[in-house]
Each structure stands twice: as structure tokens, then as C-alpha cells.
Amino acid sequence: MRYEGNIFRPPSEAYSLLVQVTIGCTHNKCTFCSMYKDKKFRVRSQEEVLEDLAGARKQYRRVDRMFLCDGDALALSNRRLLPILNYIKENFPECERVTVYGRATDALNKTDEEMIELREAGLQMVYLGAESGSDKVLRDICKGETRQQLIDGVRKIERCGMKASVTFISGLAGRDGWEEHAIETGTMISEMEPSYVGLLTLMVDPAVPMAKDIESGKLKLLTPEEVMAETLLLLKNTNVSKTCVFRSNHASNYISLRGNLPEDKEEMMSLLRKAMDNHDMFKDERFRAL
């Protein structure tokens, strides 16, 4: 398997075969993100991708899952994606799941029929970074998508029979905007109703633009206690009508939360309140990581 540059994948794809179908991210302007700064977006040739898949078939007796890299594989047209998905379906019949990173606008740029076509060809889930439900925060971080676009994109993915796994970031609005960030994120989750939600806690690479805002004092980072208060407010404002798997157990998080909404909402909120009273529960900064 050939790779260009650093390769990233969601934590839940740790045991998946990583197949690079695009290089980099189509947007690549988010002020907090350092993932694809060493790359300029381009599409790998179909010939190269199929050669890699053929090589993987010879090398591995069994491949249960595949993740199609890089940061924005859903941006590919169906004309480019379908031959790859069909090859996987034909040559890896044991493969239980194929997933991609994508942006909400990628889904909105496709028709329902095109999305269903991808699902029928084997694409089961799309990972999206929504980051915040606040339009102000989204503008501040140069997300390039609005709250409504994010909601509509996720709802479209789910409506067309795929699952959406959406990531948000605690502390992204700093001390001045944490309440709006929490409330608007909670109500966004309620409106979009994704199958999965992942909540990370802000950690900033010194090389990204946001680092200058932190250094200048424009963005004031939250303390662990303030992160707990923000997460508590987020959950308070999250009210979904179907089961949503909620995880806040990334290496960046101070407290690990695992549960399903709405069933485990009160239990997770209770744990947060307990942590606010008992700071010994917080993960030591030395063990936090991006």
C-alpha cells in the first residue's frame, strides 16, 4: 500500500485498511487544524488506487474494514468513487464496512440518488468535523460551512441510509464564547440527529493560526473545570429522538464519557458534576494528546 505524506484516520478505524484515494483536504483552512498542511489537495488516479487494492488483496487474507483517505474523499464524484467501491465489494467480499472523511457540503453537492448509489455500493459511514454549532465560532475558525449546511448535510447522509459520525471540539470558543458554543452545539446535535457524536477537547499545535490568538490573549483557553461546565451545558441542550452514540474518550479529553443519548444523558451529566467537585478525576496534562 502506497501513501503520500502523513496519514490520518478516526480512532475507530484503528484496525481498518487505509486506502488513500485523495491527497489532502479540499478546504484545509481551519485555524485549529494541522493535519494536511504539508499537502495540496489532489485526486489519486483510479489506476493507482486499484493497484493498491489489488496488492492488498494479495497481502491480506482477510480485511474486515476499510477507510478511504485523505481528509475529504466524499468530495469525489460518483464517477470516481463508484469504481473503487465496486472493486472492494467484488474483491473483498468479507469487508463489513467502508467509510470516509467528508464535509457536509460534499453531501449537499450530491443528489439523494447519488448518495443512495454510494450506500448501495458499500459506503456505510461518513465522518465529519462540525466542530461547533455556533455560526460565529464557525466563522472564527474559518470552517467554510454554516450551521445550517452542517445540519442539512448530516441529515441528508442519515436520510440516504448511511451513518454520520460527527466531531465537535470542547473549548473551541474560549472563555468569551463557551456558553454560546455549548448551547448551539447541543441544539445542533438535536437538529441533525447523527448516529454518532465524538467530543474532543481543544489542543493546539504551535504551528497553526489559532496558536497566535492564544499567544496574544485573543483566545483564552478553558481550564479543565470550565471544560466540564461547557460539556455539561452541551449535554443539557442535546435532545435527540433516536439513539445517538456519544463518546468523549479521545486522548485529548480530561474525562472519559461513553454512553448513548438520550438513554445515558443523566448518567454522563452526573459524572461531569462529580468531576467538577473532584479534580483528581481529571487526566493529567502529560497524558493528553492530539
C-alpha positions as CSV (number, residue, x, y, z in Angstrom):
1,M,0.0,0.0,0.0
2,R,1.5,3.3,-1.1
3,Y,0.9,6.5,1.0
4,E,1.8,10.1,0.4
5,G,2.6,12.3,3.4
6,N,1.1,11.8,6.9
7,I,-2.0,9.7,7.0
8,F,-4.8,10.3,9.5
9,R,-7.8,8.3,10.4
10,P,-10.6,8.3,13.0
11,P,-9.8,6.5,16.3
12,S,-12.5,3.9,15.5
13,E,-10.7,3.0,12.3
14,A,-7.5,1.8,14.1
15,Y,-7.8,-1.7,12.6
16,S,-9.1,-0.7,9.2
17,L,-7.1,-1.0,5.9
18,L,-6.3,2.6,5.0
19,V,-6.6,3.3,1.3
20,Q,-5.6,6.7,0.0
21,V,-8.0,7.9,-2.7
22,T,-7.3,11.6,-2.4
23,I,-4.4,13.6,-1.1
24,G,-5.0,16.2,1.5
25,C,-8.2,18.2,2.2
26,T,-10.3,20.3,-0.2
27,H,-10.7,23.1,2.3
28,N,-7.6,23.0,4.5
29,K,-8.2,26.4,6.1
30,C,-9.5,25.6,9.6
31,T,-7.4,27.7,12.0
32,F,-7.1,25.0,14.6
33,C,-6.1,22.1,12.3
34,S,-2.6,21.0,11.4
35,M,-3.5,17.7,9.7
36,Y,-2.9,18.4,6.0
37,K,-0.7,21.4,5.9
38,D,2.0,19.5,4.2
39,K,-0.2,18.6,1.2
40,K,-2.0,20.3,-1.7
41,F,-5.3,18.6,-2.5
42,R,-5.4,16.3,-5.5
43,V,-7.2,13.2,-6.6
44,R,-5.2,10.0,-7.0
45,S,-5.6,8.2,-10.3
46,Q,-8.0,5.4,-10.3
47,E,-5.3,3.1,-11.7
48,E,-3.1,3.7,-8.6
49,V,-5.9,3.1,-6.2
50,L,-7.0,-0.1,-7.8
51,E,-3.4,-1.3,-8.0
52,D,-3.1,-0.7,-4.2
53,L,-6.3,-2.6,-3.6
54,A,-5.1,-5.5,-5.7
55,G,-1.8,-5.5,-3.8
56,A,-3.7,-5.6,-0.5
57,R,-5.8,-8.5,-1.7
58,K,-2.7,-10.5,-2.3
59,Q,-1.1,-9.5,1.0
60,Y,-4.1,-9.9,3.4
61,R,-6.2,-13.0,3.8
62,R,-9.0,-11.0,5.5
63,V,-9.9,-7.3,5.5
64,D,-12.9,-6.6,7.7
65,R,-12.9,-2.8,7.3
66,M,-11.6,-0.1,5.0
67,F,-11.2,3.6,5.4
68,L,-10.8,5.7,2.3
69,C,-8.3,8.6,3.0
70,D,-7.5,11.5,2.9
71,G,-9.4,14.3,4.5
72,D,-12.2,14.7,2.1
73,A,-12.8,11.6,0.0
74,L,-16.5,12.3,-0.3
75,A,-15.7,15.2,-2.5
76,L,-15.0,12.8,-5.3
77,S,-17.7,12.5,-7.9
78,N,-19.6,9.2,-8.0
79,R,-17.9,8.6,-11.4
80,R,-14.7,8.3,-9.5
81,L,-15.9,6.8,-6.2
82,L,-18.1,4.0,-7.5
83,P,-15.4,2.0,-9.4
84,I,-13.4,1.9,-6.2
85,L,-16.4,0.8,-4.1
86,N,-17.4,-1.7,-6.6
87,Y,-13.9,-3.2,-6.8
88,I,-13.9,-3.5,-3.0
89,K,-17.3,-5.2,-3.0
90,E,-16.2,-7.7,-5.7
91,N,-12.7,-8.5,-4.4
92,F,-13.1,-8.1,-0.6
93,P,-16.5,-9.8,0.0
94,E,-15.6,-10.3,3.7
95,C,-15.3,-6.5,4.1
96,E,-18.0,-5.4,6.6
97,R,-17.6,-1.6,6.4
98,V,-16.2,1.1,4.1
99,T,-16.0,4.6,5.5
100,V,-14.7,8.1,4.5
101,Y,-14.0,11.5,5.8
102,G,-16.2,14.2,4.2
103,R,-17.7,17.7,4.6
104,A,-21.3,18.5,4.8
105,T,-21.1,20.4,1.6
106,D,-19.9,17.3,-0.2
107,A,-23.1,15.5,0.7
108,L,-25.2,18.6,-0.2
109,N,-23.5,18.7,-3.6
110,K,-24.7,15.2,-4.4
111,T,-28.3,14.3,-5.2
112,D,-30.2,11.9,-2.9
113,E,-30.0,9.4,-5.7
114,E,-26.2,9.7,-5.9
115,M,-25.9,9.3,-2.1
116,I,-28.1,6.2,-2.2
117,E,-26.0,4.9,-5.1
118,L,-22.8,5.2,-2.9
119,R,-24.6,3.4,0.0
120,E,-25.7,0.6,-2.2
121,A,-22.1,0.2,-3.5
122,G,-20.9,-0.3,0.1
123,L,-20.2,3.1,1.7
124,Q,-21.7,2.8,5.2
125,M,-20.5,5.8,7.1
126,V,-19.1,9.4,6.7
127,Y,-17.0,11.1,9.4
128,L,-17.5,14.9,9.6
129,G,-15.9,17.5,11.7
130,A,-18.6,20.0,12.6
131,E,-16.5,21.5,15.4
132,S,-19.3,23.8,16.7
133,G,-23.0,24.6,16.3
134,S,-22.3,28.3,16.5
135,D,-22.1,30.3,13.3
136,K,-19.8,32.8,15.0
137,V,-17.4,30.1,16.0
138,L,-17.5,28.5,12.6
139,R,-16.6,31.9,11.0
140,D,-13.9,32.5,13.6
141,I,-12.2,29.1,12.8
142,C,-12.6,29.6,9.0
143,K,-14.7,26.3,8.8
144,G,-16.1,27.3,5.4
145,E,-19.5,25.8,6.3
146,T,-22.5,27.2,8.1
147,R,-24.5,25.7,11.0
148,Q,-27.4,25.1,8.6
149,Q,-25.2,23.4,6.0
150,L,-23.8,21.1,8.6
151,I,-27.2,20.2,9.8
152,D,-28.6,19.7,6.3
153,G,-25.6,17.6,5.2
154,V,-25.7,15.3,8.2
155,R,-29.5,14.8,7.9
156,K,-29.0,14.0,4.2
157,I,-26.4,11.4,4.9
158,E,-28.7,9.7,7.5
159,R,-31.8,10.0,5.3
160,C,-30.0,8.3,2.5
161,G,-29.2,5.2,4.6
162,M,-25.6,5.9,5.7
163,K,-24.4,6.8,9.2
164,A,-22.9,10.1,10.1
165,S,-20.2,10.3,12.8
166,V,-19.8,14.0,13.8
167,T,-17.0,15.5,15.8
168,F,-17.1,18.6,18.0
169,I,-14.4,20.3,20.0
170,S,-14.7,21.5,23.6
171,G,-13.1,24.8,24.4
172,L,-13.0,26.0,20.8
173,A,-14.7,29.3,21.6
174,G,-12.5,30.0,24.6
175,R,-13.8,31.7,27.8
176,D,-15.6,34.5,26.0
177,G,-17.8,32.3,23.9
178,W,-18.1,28.9,25.8
179,E,-21.8,29.3,26.6
180,E,-22.9,30.0,23.1
181,H,-20.6,27.3,21.8
182,A,-22.1,24.7,24.2
183,I,-25.8,25.7,23.7
184,E,-25.6,26.0,19.9
185,T,-23.7,22.7,19.7
186,G,-26.2,20.9,21.8
187,T,-29.1,22.2,19.8
188,M,-27.3,21.4,16.5
189,I,-26.9,17.7,17.6
190,S,-30.6,17.7,18.4
191,E,-31.5,19.0,14.9
192,M,-29.1,16.9,12.9
193,E,-29.5,13.7,14.9
194,P,-26.4,11.8,13.8
195,S,-25.7,8.2,14.6
196,Y,-22.5,9.0,16.4
197,V,-21.1,12.1,18.1
198,G,-17.4,12.5,19.2
199,L,-16.4,15.3,21.5
200,L,-12.7,16.2,21.6
201,T,-11.0,18.9,23.8
202,L,-9.1,21.6,22.2
203,M,-5.3,21.1,21.9
204,V,-3.4,23.4,19.6
205,D,-0.3,22.7,17.5
206,P,2.1,25.7,17.8
207,A,2.2,25.9,14.0
208,V,-1.5,26.6,13.3
209,P,-3.0,30.1,13.0
210,M,-5.1,29.7,16.2
211,A,-1.8,29.5,18.3
212,K,-1.2,33.2,17.6
213,D,-4.7,34.0,19.0
214,I,-3.8,32.1,22.2
215,E,-0.4,33.7,22.5
216,S,-1.9,37.2,22.1
217,G,-4.7,36.5,24.6
218,K,-7.4,36.9,21.9
219,L,-8.5,33.3,22.7
220,K,-8.4,32.4,26.3
221,L,-8.2,28.6,26.9
222,L,-10.6,26.9,29.2
223,T,-9.5,25.3,32.4
224,P,-10.4,21.6,32.9
225,E,-13.2,22.8,35.3
226,E,-14.6,25.1,32.6
227,V,-14.4,22.3,30.0
228,M,-16.6,20.2,32.3
229,A,-19.1,23.1,32.7
230,E,-19.2,23.6,28.9
231,T,-19.8,19.9,28.3
232,L,-22.5,19.8,30.9
233,L,-24.3,22.7,29.2
234,L,-23.9,21.0,25.8
235,L,-25.5,17.8,27.1
236,K,-28.3,19.7,28.8
237,N,-29.2,21.3,25.4
238,T,-29.0,18.0,23.5
239,N,-32.3,16.3,23.0
240,V,-32.5,13.7,20.3
241,S,-35.4,11.5,19.3
242,K,-33.4,8.5,18.1
243,T,-30.3,6.8,19.7
244,C,-27.1,8.7,19.2
245,V,-23.8,7.1,20.4
246,F,-21.9,9.7,22.3
247,R,-18.2,9.4,23.0
248,S,-15.8,11.8,24.7
249,N,-13.0,9.4,25.3
250,H,-10.3,10.8,22.9
251,A,-6.8,11.2,24.2
252,S,-7.4,15.0,24.4
253,N,-10.3,14.7,26.9
254,Y,-9.9,15.3,30.6
255,I,-12.8,12.9,31.5
256,S,-13.9,9.9,29.5
257,L,-17.6,9.8,28.7
258,R,-19.2,6.9,27.0
259,G,-23.0,6.5,26.5
260,N,-26.0,6.6,24.3
261,L,-28.3,9.6,24.0
262,P,-30.9,10.1,25.3
263,E,-30.7,7.0,27.5
264,D,-27.4,7.8,29.3
265,K,-27.6,11.6,29.3
266,E,-28.3,12.0,33.0
267,E,-25.6,9.5,34.0
268,M,-23.0,11.3,31.9
269,M,-24.1,14.7,33.3
270,S,-23.8,13.3,36.8
271,L,-20.2,12.1,36.1
272,L,-19.3,15.6,34.9
273,R,-20.8,17.2,38.1
274,K,-18.8,14.7,40.2
275,A,-15.6,15.6,38.3
276,M,-16.2,19.4,38.9
277,D,-16.2,18.6,42.6
278,N,-13.3,16.2,42.5
279,H,-10.4,17.4,40.3
280,D,-8.4,14.3,40.9
281,M,-10.6,12.7,38.3
282,F,-9.1,14.9,35.5
283,K,-6.5,13.3,33.2
284,D,-3.0,14.8,33.8
285,E,-1.9,17.2,31.1
286,R,1.1,15.0,30.5
287,F,-1.1,12.2,29.2
288,R,-3.3,14.3,26.9
289,A,-2.6,14.2,23.1
290,L,-4.0,15.2,19.8
